[in-house]
Amino acid sequence: MRTALCDVFGIDHPIFAFTPSEHVAAAVSRAGGLGVLGCVRFNDAEELDEVLTWMDENTDGKPYGVDVVMPMKVPDEVKGMDVSAMIPEGHKRFVDDTLRKLGVPPLPEGEGREGVLGWLHSVARSHVDVALQHRPVLIANALGSPPVDVIEHCHEAGLKVAALAGAPKHALSHVKNGVDIIIAQGYEAGGHTGEIASMVLTPDIVDAVGPDVPVLGAGGIGSGRQIAASLSLGSQGVWTGSIWLGTEEYRNLTSAHGDAWETAFTRATSSDTVRTRIYTGKPARLLKTRWTEAWAEEGAPQPLPMPLQNLLVADAHNRINASNDPDVISMPVGQIVGRMNEVRPVADVVAELVADFEATVEKLGGIAGA
């Protein structure tokens, strides 16, 4: 399994792994792929600096990337304002009432009150600044093109820039802004996602941007067969996310909250997800639970725009995680969750992806020969 992107980044396999866990990201890089650390959970630049220092020291000299959440423009309505003051009281009451109905207990006094500031434009910029003090080879943006000055700054530092796209027109806009790699993320994906399925989206974007712009296929990829399918559609690699939730290394992020997350995803089927704006204010695919269902009931308020929705529900998510209830947990995950039935080491997952890909290609070669 090797494409031109392997030579660009110095990796063995064109498997790009987005994850909020530095332990998962480092393990993927050590196994020959490119681990990409999601930075949105870091409110403090010093904490991110410490984690990236750890990445520098624990990837065996292998390359890695970072992922930020940065809108191309600062929303006018939040410039210079206290964004928390913009959250309606009715939304706050709904969240409190819902948590009470679901039996989610409060956290100890003083815990979990701070929202995830990584959704703010200014904080995302600080994430890029910190990353450039370390040795990532890729900056990816979950919200499409970063501001052009950020792209230029990354290029000056020798980094490639990738951006997610859910439609060909978005991909063309990214290329015009200077983005190097397009991540064609289909409807099946976890987290922020558009409305076009990967089988249609990947070749559409590949054809739109032309042969000189590498495309990574994303959405619904959790096996070597699916990697082979994505490459056959014209991608030069794959962007994976949900499958890394089912790894032993990911437990470093979730161990404090018990085993609810593991119970939730191992029992789920591919139909147990929902695309909703309740997580961040933009459409994102989540595991379907009593929490997501409450927001879909008659009388529930409409989710707020980003970043207000995340600030609204941040404390609720802390409480839900601490409650260790798999029926309530809030988890971004793609439709591939139906194949995530056990917890395994990252190295085993990578090895299986590669072996399954090779077996699939061999089988297809036999069909073509026949």
LUMLUM-23937 format. One record per atom (N, C-alpha, C): residue in three letters; x, y, z. Coordinates in steps of 0.02 Angstrom, whole numbers, plus 50000, padded with zeros to 5 digits. Each point is the difference from the previous one (the first is absolute). Last residue first. Layout:
ALAXYZ
...
END
This chain:
ALA495494936449256
ALA499514995449972
ALA499595003349945
GLY501565012850119
GLY500344995149958
GLY499524995249967
ALA499195015550158
ALA500205003449938
ALA500334995249951
ILE499454992050213
ILE499395001249962
ILE500175003249933
GLY501744996750152
GLY499774993649973
GLY499395000849958
GLY500825018550115
GLY500454998349945
GLY499804993549968
LEU498865006950191
LEU499795003949942
LEU500454998649940
LYS500594990150204
LYS499374997149975
LYS499765003749938
GLU501875008550110
GLU500174993649968
GLU499384996849970
VAL499735019450127
VAL500315001649936
VAL500184993649963
THR499164997750218
THR499485002549955
THR500285001449931
ALA501474993750172
ALA499594994349980
ALA499465002149950
GLU501355016850096
GLU500394995949954
GLU499604994049976
PHE499015013950163
PHE500085003649937
PHE500364995649949
ASP499834992150218
ASP499364999549967
ASP500025003649932
ALA501895001650139
ALA499924993049976
ALA499354999249961
VAL500435021050102
VAL500474998749946
VAL499894993149971
LEU498755006050190
LEU499805004249942
LEU500444998449940
GLU500564989950204
GLU499424996949969
GLU499765004049940
ALA501775008750129
ALA500224993949965
ALA499414996649965
VAL499545018750136
VAL500375001949939
VAL500204993849960
VAL499004996450209
VAL499515002949953
VAL500345001849934
ASP501354992650177
ASP499614994449972
ASP499495002649949
ALA501275015850121
ALA500434996349954
ALA499634994249967
VAL498935012550173
VAL500055003649937
VAL500404996149949
PRO498754986150192
PRO500555004849995
PRO500015003249931
ARG497624991950091
ARG500644997049981
ARG500555005250000
VAL497204993350065
VAL500535004850011
VAL500674996649986
GLU497424995049891
GLU500484998250051
GLU500545005350004
ASN498165001049845
ASN499724995450048
ASN500484997750055
MET499405016649782
MET500465000950056
MET499764995850059
ARG498875003449787
ARG500544995149993
ARG500495000350058
GLY498125015049978
GLY499724993350000
GLY500524994549993
VAL500485023649985
VAL499964997650069
VAL499724992950003
ILE500255015049806
ILE500444994250006
ILE499974997050069
GLN498915020549936
GLN499604994049990
GLN500424993650002
GLY500955021250136
GLY499714998949935
GLY499614993549995
VAL500485018150213
VAL500224993749970
VAL499644999049934
PRO500175016450243
PRO500045000449927
PRO500284993549972
MET498685002950238
MET500604997749967
MET499975001249925
SER498775001850262
SER500025003949939
SER500664998649965
ILE498334985550188
ILE500655002749979
ILE499965003849934
VAL498274986550124
VAL499965007349997
VAL500615003249967
ASP499664976350049
ASP499375001949968
ASP499955007549989
PRO501834988950117
PRO500054999249928
PRO499365001949963
ASP501135008850235
ASP499384996849978
ASP500024999449924
ASN501515011150177
ASN500164993249978
ASN499384996149980
SER500495023650089
SER499464995650024
SER500094992849980
ALA501465018149930
ALA500134997950069
ALA499474995250026
ASN499745009949785
ASN500584995450000
ASN500134997350070
ILE498335016349978
ILE499794993849967
ILE500574994950001
ARG500445021850077
ARG499584996450048
ARG499794993249971
ASN501225014549861
ASN500424997850057
ASN499604995950049
HIS498835009949824
HIS500414994349977
HIS500464997550055
ALA498755019350043
ALA499564994249997
ALA500394993849977
ASP501085020849998
ASP499944997450069
ASP499554993850001
ALA500225010749791
ALA500654997550023
ALA499954997050070
VAL498285011249853
VAL499954993050020
VAL500654997350030
LEU499735023349924
LEU499394998350036
LEU500034993050029
LEU501725007949858
LEU500065003050067
LEU499394998350042
ASN499974993249777
ASN500494996150038
ASN500095002850070
GLN498585011649853
GLN499714993550018
GLN500504995950041
LEU500675021249909
LEU499565000550058
LEU499724993350022
PRO501575007949813
PRO500214995350052
PRO499524999750059
MET498974997449791
MET500684999450028
MET500285007150013
PRO497324997450006
PRO500574999749953
PRO500664999050037
LEU497734989850106
LEU500295006649987
LEU500564999449949
PRO497754983450024
PRO500705001150020
PRO500245006949980
GLN497414996250053
GLN500464999049945
GLN500725001050024
PRO498094991650175
PRO500235005949963
PRO500454998049941
ALA497934984850098
ALA500715001250012
ALA500235006149959
GLY497784990749985
GLY500105004950052
GLY500735001450016
GLU499354976649898
GLU499605006149990
GLU500105004750059
GLU502004982949948
GLU499315000050022
GLU499655006649986
ALA502374994049967
ALA499564999249941
ALA499265000050019
TRP501825001250160
TRP500045006049958
TRP499554999649939
ALA500214981350145
ALA499675005550036
ALA499995006449959
GLU501174980849921
GLU499284999549991
GLU499635005650035
THR502344997650028
THR499845002649933
THR499254999849988
TRP500714991050204
TRP500185007149997
TRP499835003049932
ARG499784976850041
ARG499445003750030
ARG500145007549999
THR501314987449813
THR499884998350070
THR499405003950025
LYS501694994449769
LYS499325001450020
LYS499884997550071
LEU502345009149885
LEU499664994050020
LEU499305001850025
LEU501045016849824
LEU500104997750069
LEU499694993250009
ARG500795020049800
ARG499704993550013
ARG500224997550069
ALA499605026049900
ALA500514995150019
ALA499644993450015
PRO499605027949910
PRO499804993049995
PRO500574995250015
LYS500025023650123
LYS500034997949930
LYS499834992649995
GLY500015009550210
GLY499645005249963
GLY500034998949925
THR500884985350178
THR500425006049991
THR499625005949968
TYR498904979350074
TYR500664999250030
TYR500415006549995
ILE497744996049907
ILE500005001150073
ILE500694999750032
ARG499044997149764
ARG500405005950016
ARG500095001050075
THR499674976449839
THR499665005250038
THR500465005850013
ARG499624972849900
ARG500345006349980
ARG499605005850028
VAL500294973250087
VAL499555005349977
VAL500415006149981
THR500124970650053
THR500305006750002
THR499495005049974
ASP499934974650006
ASP499925003250066
ASP500385006550005
SER499934982949818
SER499425004549998
SER499915003950065
SER501714983249965
SER500145005649954
SER499415004849995
THR500274986750229
THR499994997949930
THR500125006149956
ALA500714994050274
ALA499655004049949
ALA500034996749931
ARG501104993250212
ARG499334997249990
ARG499625003549943
THR502205006750068
THR500064992949981
THR499314996949989
PHE500255023050073
PHE500184999049930
PHE500044992649980
ALA499385006450227
ALA499575003549951
ALA500194998349928
THR501304992050185
THR499374996649995
THR499575002949945
GLU501985011150050
GLU500144993649968
GLU499364995949991
TRP499905020650116
TRP500145001249929
TRP500104993449963
ALA499724999650237
ALA499385001449963
ALA500125000949926
ASP501504994550201
ASP499984996449936
ASP499385001349959
GLY501355017050184
GLY499754993249999
GLY499974997149930
HIS500905021850059
HIS499275000049997
HIS499714992949998
ALA502365005749999
ALA499745003450059
ALA499244999750003
SER501264991349813
SER500024995750058
SER499705003250063
THR500375008949765
THR499334998350025
THR500004996250065
LEU501965007549867
LEU499565005750004
LEU499364998550037
ASN501614983149960
ASN500345005050040
ASN499565006250009
ARG499424981549856
ARG499774999550070
ARG500345005250045
TYR500584995649768
TYR499495005250011
TYR499755000050072
GLU501534983449919
GLU500335006450014
GLU499495005550013
GLU499294978349933
GLU500225000150070
GLU500325006750018
THR498114999249808
THR500684997650012
THR500205000550073
GLY497985007649854
GLY499994993150025
GLY500694997250009
LEU499605021649912
LEU499665000150065
LEU500014993150032
TRP500795004349778
TRP500515000650052
TRP499695000850070
ILE498704998949794
ILE500284993450017
ILE500515000450057
SER498945019949902
SER499604996250049
SER500344993550021
GLY501115014149831
GLY499895003050065
GLY499674995350050
THR501455004149737
THR499594995950044
THR499935003350069
TRP500755003749726
TRP499975003750063
TRP499514996250044
VAL501594992549772
VAL499375000350037
VAL500095003950065
GLY501174999249731
GLY500064997750069
GLY499335000750034
GLN500305006649777
GLN500704997850009
GLN500144997750072
SER497655000249829
SER500365003150056
SER500724997450002
GLY498244992749841
GLY500465005349982
GLY500365003450056
LEU498494980249988
LEU499595005849981
LEU500445006049985
SER500924979750081
SER499754998749933
SER499565005749974
LEU500835000650221
LEU500555001149953
LEU499764998749928
SER498474995650172
SER500145007149997
SER500555001549949
ALA499464977550046
ALA499465003249964
ALA500145007549991
ALA501474987350131
ALA500084998349929
ALA499465003449958
ILE499835002150232
ILE500575003949975
ILE500104998649926
GLN498414987250107
GLN499755006849990
GLN500565004849979
ARG500544977750052
ARG499565000049942
ARG499755007149984
GLY501244995950197
GLY500425000449941
GLY499605000049936
SER498845010050219
SER500294993549979
SER500435001149939
GLY498655017050104
GLY500234996450058
GLY500274993249984
ILE498695024449906
ILE500594995949986
ILE500264996750064
GLY498145017149954
GLY499824992949992
GLY500584995549986
GLY500585024349968
GLY499314998350013
GLY499854992749988
ALA501955014249869
ALA499814999750070
ALA499264998450006
GLY502365002549820
GLY499314997950009
GLY499854999350074
LEU501835016449869
LEU499924994550048
LEU499264998350005
VAL501645012649802
VAL499374999550036
VAL500024994050047
PRO501805017949847
PRO499844993650032
PRO499345000450040
VAL500815013749777
VAL499815001250070
VAL499814993450033
ASP500605002149766
ASP500565002950037
ASP499845001350073
PRO498454991349824
PRO500504995150021
PRO500575002850043
GLY497435010949997
GLY500514998049952
GLY500554995850030
VAL497835010350087
VAL500645003350015
VAL500554998149952
ALA497774990749977
ALA499945007250003
ALA500685003450009
ASP499754976150002
ASP499935002749933
ASP499995007650000
VAL500064989050208
VAL500614998349962
VAL499975003049930
ILE498085001650133
ILE500515004750021
ILE500664998749963
ASP498214985349959
ASP499805006849979
ASP500545005150017
PRO500234977350072
PRO500175001149930
PRO499805006949975
THR499474995550229
THR500714999349986
THR500175000949926
LEU497675000050080
LEU500405006050014
LEU500734999349978
VAL498384981849988
VAL499875005249950
VAL500495005850008
MET500104982150151
MET500044996849935
MET499895004949943
SER499755006750232
SER500694999549976
SER500064997049930
ALA497785013950076
ALA500354993950020
ALA500674999449966
ILE498655023050068
ILE500144995749943
ILE500404993950023
GLU499335019750134
GLU499414996149983
GLU500104995249942
GLY501825010350197
GLY499515002749954
GLY499454995049984
THR501585003350234
THR499934996549936
THR499455003249958
HIS501474999250257
HIS499725004449949
HIS499994996649932
GLY500124982150185
GLY500175007150006
GLY499695004049944
GLY500374975249933
GLY499835002850065
GLY500215007350004
ALA499304987049763
ALA500525001550049
ALA499725002250067
GLU498854994949783
GLU500054994650049
GLU500455001750059
TYR499665014249802
TYR499445000250046
TYR500074994950057
GLY502275007349871
GLY499324998249983
GLY499535000150059
GLN502415012549924
GLN499664996650056
GLN499274998949985
ALA502505005949888
ALA499314999349977
ALA499614995950050
ILE502275015650002
ILE499714994250034
ILE499274999849980
ILE502315011849884
ILE499295000250014
ILE499784993550033
ILE502425015249975
ILE499684993449999
ILE499275000750019
ASP501405019649980
ASP500394995049962
ASP499644993449990
VAL499215027550026
VAL500024993650035
VAL500334994749956
GLY499475023949945
GLY500684997650011
GLY500064993550038
ASN498045013149910
ASN500295003450059
ASN500704997750016
LYS498734990149824
LYS500105007049983
LYS500335003850057
VAL499324977850037
VAL500595000249956
VAL500165007249982
HIS498044996550123
HIS500594998650040
HIS500645000549958
SER497935001849891
SER500145006050039
SER500624999150043
LEU499204981549882
LEU500285004949954
LEU500175006450035
ALA498884983450123
ALA500684997949984
ALA500355005049954
HIS497735003050050
HIS500415001550058
HIS500734998349986
LYS498414994349840
LYS500105007250000
LYS500425002250060
PRO499344976849977
PRO500535002249953
PRO500135007550002
ALA499114988450223
ALA499725001049933
ALA500565002449954
GLY500344996150231
GLY499424995749993
GLY499655000749934
ALA502605003550129
ALA499515002549952
ALA499444995049995
LEU502405007550159
LEU499434995749986
LEU499525003349952
ALA502745003950019
ALA499365002650021
ALA499454995249980
ALA502955004150034
ALA499434996049975
ALA499355003150027
VAL502835006349959
VAL499365001850031
VAL499454995949966
LYS502894998750047
LYS499444999549954
LYS499365001750039
LEU502555009350061
LEU499464995350013
LEU499494999949943
GLY502055014550041
GLY500124993549968
GLY499464994850010
ALA500185024250066
ALA500324995550048
ALA500124993149971
GLU498865016549874
GLU500665002850014
GLU500404995650048
HIS497764994449955
HIS500434998649943
HIS500715002650011
CYS498355005250160
CYS500184992950003
CYS500464998149943
HIS499145021750001
HIS500464999350056
HIS500234992750006
GLU498335005349842
GLU500655002549979
GLU500534999150054
ILE497764994550052
ILE500274995349951
ILE500705002149978
VAL498855014750139
VAL500214994050037
VAL500294994949953
ASP499075019349908
ASP500635001750033
ASP500264994150041
VAL497884998349892
VAL500564999649953
VAL500665001650034
PRO497984989150141
PRO500155006449969
PRO500634999649957
PRO498914976850020
PRO500185004950051
PRO500075006849965
SER498414980349901
SER500615004149993
SER500135004150063
GLY498424980650056
GLY500175002349933
GLY500645004049999
LEU499184990450201
LEU499475004449975
LEU500185002749931
ALA501454985850134
ALA499364996449997
ALA499445004249970
ASN502774999749961
ASN499475004150028
ASN499324996649989
ALA502874993850016
ALA499354998949969
ALA499485004250036
ILE502834997849962
ILE499485003450037
ILE499344998849963
LEU502594987250004
LEU499355001549971
LEU499575003950049
VAL502184991550048
VAL500105000949928
VAL499365002249966
PRO501135003050266
PRO499504996949957
PRO500155001349927
ARG501335005950216
ARG500204997249935
ARG499444996349963
HIS500155022750178
HIS500184992950005
HIS500134997349930
GLN499225022050045
GLN500604999750042
GLN500244992850008
LEU497995005849885
LEU500575001949959
LEU500655000350041
ALA497894995850106
ALA500214994349958
ALA500625001649960
VAL498975017150127
VAL500354995250043
VAL500264994249957
ASP498685015949891
ASP500635003150023
ASP500414995250042
VAL497834993649934
VAL500474999849944
VAL500675002950021
HIS498295001250157
HIS500194993049990
HIS500504999449942
SER498995020850043
SER500544998650048
SER500244992849994
ARG498155006549872
ARG500615003149975
ARG500594998750047
ALA497894992950069
ALA500254995749945
ALA500645003049970
VAL498875012850160
VAL500344994450031
VAL500284995249947
SER498705018249929
SER500635002550029
SER500404994350031
HIS497804995649913
HIS500495001649948
HIS500685001950029
LEU498334983450133
LEU500055007149984
LEU500565001349950
TRP499494978650100
TRP499545001549945
TRP500035007449980
GLY501224990650186
GLY500324998649936
GLY499555001149941
LEU499455001450239
LEU500155006349965
LEU500324998949932
VAL498314986750170
VAL500584998349959
VAL500145005949955
GLY498855003750244
GLY499864997349934
GLY500644998449963
GLU499605000250275
GLU500305003649943
GLU499834996649934
ARG499404991850224
ARG499615005849981
ARG500265003549937
GLY500694979250143
GLY499664999549936
GLY499625006049977
GLU500554997950262
GLU500264995949945
GLU499585000749937
GLY499565010450220
GLY500615002849971
GLY500294996049943
GLU498414987550172
GLU500055007249994
GLU500675002249972
PRO499114975849933
PRO500205003450061
PRO500105007449989
LEU498344989449831
LEU500694998950018
LEU500145003150068
PRO497514990849929
PRO500475005649992
PRO500714997950017
PRO498224981649901
PRO500145003950061
PRO500475005949985
VAL498104986849849
VAL500725001449999
VAL500175004450060
GLY497804990449912
GLY500334997450060
GLY500745001150002
LEU498225007149840
LEU500414994349981
LEU500364997050060
LYS498675019750024
LYS499564994649976
LYS500394993749984
ARG501235019350057
ARG499644997550059
ARG499544994249980
LEU501155011149830
LEU500474996150041
LEU499654997150061
THR498765014849866
THR500134993649966
THR500474995650040
ASP499555022050075
ASP499424995750008
ASP500114993249969
ASP501695016349971
ASP499954997950071
ASP499414995350011
VAL500245009449785
VAL500554995450015
VAL499964997550071
PHE498465016549935
PHE499864993649966
PHE500554994950016
ARG500275022050078
ARG499504996450039
ARG499854993249968
LYS501455014549885
LYS500324997550061
LYS499514996050042
HIS499185010849809
HIS500434994349981
HIS500334997050062
GLY498755019650028
GLY499564994449985
GLY500384993849981
GLU501105020950035
GLU499844996650062
GLU499554993949988
PRO501755009049810
PRO499345001450029
PRO499864996050064
ILE502425008649903
ILE499614993850003
ILE499335001450034
MET501875015749971
MET499544999749943
MET499574993850000
ALA501815005350154
ALA499425004250016
ALA499484999849945
SER502114989149977
SER499574996350047
SER499375003950018
VAL501735009649863
VAL499554995549964
VAL499544996150048
ASP501175024250005
ASP499984994350046
ASP499514995049972
MET501325017249834
MET499444999250046
MET500104994150047
GLY501335008449800
GLY500075004450058
GLY499444999350050
LYS499434988749781
LYS500625003850006
LYS499965004650061
VAL498274984849912
VAL500364998350060
VAL500645004050008
GLU498425001749812
GLU499605000750060
GLU500384998350064
ASP500934998149774
ASP499935006950022
ASP499645000550067
PRO501534978949924
PRO499305002249995
PRO499925007050030
VAL502254991549884
VAL499745000750067
VAL499275002349995
LYS501184985049806
LYS499895006950022
LYS499745000050071
MET500604979649903
MET500425004349959
MET499945007350021
PRO499684980250180
PRO499635002949945
PRO500455004849960
MET500804978850151
MET500075007149989
MET499575002449942
VAL500974978850158
VAL499315001749980
VAL499985007649993
VAL502104980049980
VAL499705005550036
VAL499295001249974
ASP502154980250006
ASP499365002149972
ASP499715005550043
VAL502594987449939
VAL499525002750049
VAL499385002549962
GLY502164980349958
GLY499655006149982
GLY499575002550057
TYR502424983749948
TYR499315000350025
TYR499695006649978
PRO502374981849957
PRO499615006249992
PRO499304999450031
LYS502244986750093
LYS499534999649945
LYS499585006449997
GLY501694993650169
GLY500235004049944
GLY499535000049940
ASP499454989050206
ASP500594996749970
ASP500255003749939
THR498225006450157
THR499814997649934
THR500594996849963
ASN499895012150222
ASN499724993250002
ASN499754997549933
GLU500955022350058
GLU500444995350033
GLU499764992849996
ASP498795018949910
ASP500675000449971
ASP500444994350026
MET497875002950097
MET499964997049933
MET500695000049967
TRP499815010950205
TRP499954992850010
TRP499974996549933
THR499925022949995
THR500674998050020
THR500024992450011
LEU497935009449961
LEU500394999549937
LEU500734998450014
VAL498595003550185
VAL499794993949965
VAL500394999249935
GLU500355019550128
GLU500264994250035
GLU499824993549964
ASP499135020249917
ASP500724999949991
ASP500314993950034
LEU497725004450034
LEU500134997449933
LEU500744999549986
GLU499385009950202
GLU499844992950001
GLU500124996849932
GLU500255023350019
GLU500544996550036
GLU499884992550002
ALA498355014749912
ALA500564999149954
ALA500574996150033
ASP497364997750061
ASP500605003450024
ASP500594998549953
ASN497824990549975
ASN499845007050014
ASN500635004150013
PHE499424975949866
PHE500495003650040
PHE499805007450007
ARG498864982749868
ARG499884999050071
ARG500475004150044
VAL500114999149755
VAL499445004050025
VAL499904999350075
CYS501664989449838
CYS500205004950051
CYS499415003550034
GLY500724975449867
GLY499495005150003
GLY500135004750059
LEU501794984449855
LEU499725001650065
LEU499495005549995
VAL501024980149834
VAL499835007149999
VAL499635001650065
GLY501724979749877
GLY499555001950053
GLY499895007550000
LEU500774982249807
LEU500115006850024
LEU499475001650052
GLY501204975249932
GLY499525004849973
GLY500185007050022
GLY501234980450072
GLY500105001349929
GLY499495004549967
ALA500374992950239
ALA499804994149960
ALA500045001249926
ARG500455017250161
ARG500514994850009
ARG499854993849958
SER498415017450002
SER500615002149966
SER500554994750006
VAL498024996450118
VAL499884999449928
VAL500625001949961
ALA500055002950233
ALA500024992949983
ALA499884999049925
ALA499825021850091
ALA500694997849999
ALA500064992749979
ALA497835009150025
ALA500355003249945
ALA500734997549995
VAL498684992950185
VAL499804996849937
VAL500395002949941
HIS500385009850206
HIS500244993250003
HIS499804996149936
GLU499235022250040
GLU500705000049978
GLU500294992950000
SER497375007349966
SER500484996850046
SER500715000049972
PRO497925007249890
PRO500155004850053
PRO500524997350049
THR499774994149728
THR499824997750067
THR500155005550050
PHE500194991049717
PHE499815005550044
PHE499784997250068
ALA501574990149793
ALA499564998450056
ALA499885006150044
PHE500854989949740
PHE500035005950043
PHE499474999050055
ILE501394984549810
ILE499464999850048
ILE500105005950048
PRO501344989649802
PRO499635006349994
PRO499375000050044
HIS502484987450040
HIS499324998649977
HIS499615006649996
ASP502295000150062
ASP499984993649966
ASP499334998649968
ILE501275024850039
ILE499634994950036
ILE499964993749959
GLY500855024049957
GLY500464995350030
GLY499664994850043
PHE499065018649859
PHE500025000550073
PHE500494995250033
VAL499745001349759
VAL499945007050021
VAL500105000650075
ASP499894978549900
ASP500655003349990
ASP499995007250023
CYS498004988150008
CYS500474996750046
CYS500695003249994
LEU498245006149853
LEU499995003550064
LEU500474996850051
ALA499604990349783
ALA500475005549998
ALA500025003850066
THR499244975150026
THR499835005049949
THR500525005650004
ARG499444972550093
ARG500465005749996
ARG499785004749944
MET499654974650119
MET499585005950000
MET500445006250000
END
